[in-house]
Amino acid sequence: MEIFYEPVGSNKVWAAAGGLIALLFITEGPDRAPAPRFNRKYSGEVWRDGGMALANLGYFGHMWELYAAGIWAMLRLRRLPASARMASGRR
């Protein structure tokens, strides 16, 4: 599994650099308004509105697809080194 350490390490560095750049150089826009208080009645309203419900279902389906693809890729990559060793005759 040592083939995965280098990319993971470099991704950590790039993610930290991006976070630092965002923290130092990105500010709130001039039209920032305070966040409204949470109102429970609106949580059901997003499902009663047909267009909003379809948009939400489409988003949830898309995210399910992304998570499933990510898990499949991780499982596939986990098996890859073992299959490569078997193909070369080494165990």
Secondary structure, 3 states (H helix, E strand, C coil): CHHHHHHHHHHHHHHHHHHHHHHHHCCCCCCCCCCCCCCCHHHHHHHHCHHHHHHHHHHHHHHHHHHHHHHHHHHHHHHHHHHHHHHHCCC
